[in-house]
């Protein structure tokens, strides 16, 4: 299986909405949320008008097919569950179901983080439900637990794999 990456571009807007829909993970037995959730302003902020200054993302291409994307963007102060500060973009990641659990997620996220570091970002944040098995992937990619926000964990990765000064080194369940 060959994996290549390309930048997430303005022309990918329709696909980005689909990937954002996939990224909205809820614990089983829940399935995908209704697509109408993408109209919620607290959700749409992660994908609308892709290509604004500061937007960074990659698309994974597996055997010639767009398999998914990992993207990040800066949001205004206090906006978004993963808000840390005005210099830290919030990350989203999704793989089409047929490409999940096939070894694509980690290289895709690492390519996106490398793009973020090249863009000049010093750290990237995300939130994840504590039951989401993707936490193992996030940890392998350098994300560390910072705090609990509602029913989600805030995780942050820093450029050059630096440790977070104010972050515990273990997760709440360890």
N, C-alpha and C positions, 0 to 999 in steps of 0.2 A: 504494500500500500504506500503510495507516494503522497506526501503532504507538502503543499506549498502555501505561501501566504501572500496576500496582497492587501493594500490599504482598504479600509472601509470607506467608500466614497459616497458622494451625494446621490449618485445613480442607484445606490443600494437602499434607498429610503424605504421602499415597499418591503423588501426582505428584512430590513431592520425591525419593522413593526412585528413581523412574524417571529423573529428571534427574541424580541422583548417579550412577546406572549409566552414563548417557551421558557424564558428565564424566570418567570413568576412561579416559582416552585412552592407547593404546599405539601405538607406531610400526607402520606397515604392514610386513608384510602382516597383522598381528594385527587381529582385529575386536573387537567388544565382548567384554568378559570375561563369564564365566558370571554370571548374576544372583546366585548363591550368594555371590559376593564381598561383597555388601552385608551379610552376616551377620558378616563379619570385624570385630572391635572397632576395628581401625585404620581401617576405612572407615566403619562405621556412626556413628562419633562426629560425622561431618559433617552428618548428617540426623536422627538419632533425637531424638524428643521436641522437634520444632521448636516454636519460640515461647517458649523459655526467655529469661530476662532477658539482654539483649545481642545476641540474634539479630536480624539485619537482612537483608532481602532484597526483591527485586522480581520480579514475573512480567511478562514481555512478552506483550502481547495484540496479535495481528496479525489484522486483519479479523475480530475477534470470537473468535479462537481463542487459547488459551494456547500460546504458541510456545516458551517456555523460561523459565528463571529464573537469577538471579545472587544468591547468598546468601553470608552470612558469619556466623561465630560465634567467640566467644572459647572457647578450650579451656584446660584446666589446664596448668600449667607443664610444659614438655617434651613435651606431647602434640601429635601431628600433625606432618607433615613440614614444614609452613610455619610452625612455631612461631617467633616472634620474642621476644615478651614477653607479659605478662599483660594488656596494654592493646591489643594488636594482634590483630584478628580475622583468621581465615583464610578465604579466599574460594573458592567453587566457582561454576562457570558451566556451563550446558548449554543447547543449543537442540535441539528436536526435529529429526531429520534433514531433514524437508521445509522447515524454515525456515533451515537452515544456508546460508551464503554468499549471503544475500539482503539484507545490510545491517542486520540486526537486532542482532547481537552488540554492536557498539560503543555504540549508544544504550542498550541494556539495561545494559551494564556501567557506563556513565556515570551512569545513573539510580541504580544500586545504590551506586556510590561517593558520589554526592550524598546518598543516604539515610544512608550511613555517616558522612559529615561532619556532617550534621544531627544524628545520634545522639551526636556528640561524639568519635568516633574520629579520631585524628590520622594514622593510617596503617593500611594493609590489606596483608596478605601472601598469596601464593599460590606453589605450585610447579608447574612445567611441564617436560615432557620436552623436551630441546633440539631434537628433530626435529618438535615440534608446530607446525604453521603458525599456530596461534593466538598465538604469541609476537608476531607483528606487531601483532595487535589489542591485546594487553596493553601493548605499548610506546606505541601511539597513545593509550591511556587513561591514560598516565602511570606505568606500572610500570617499574621499573629493576631490572637485575640486581644482586643483593647477593652471592650466593655459590652454589657448587655443593653440593648435598646428595644424596649417593649418585649416582644417575643423573639427577637432576632439578636444575633451576635454581630457586633461591629468588628471587622478585621482590617488590618492595615499592612501593606507591604512597603518596604522602603528601598530606594535605589541602592545598589551595591550590597543588598542583603543585610543592611545595618539592623541592629536590634532596636526596638522601640524603647526609649528611656523610661516611659511611664507605663509600660505594658507588663502584665504578669507573664511569666514564661510558661505557664500551664493554662489549660482551659478549665472552665468551671467544674467540669465533670471529672477532672483528673485528681 
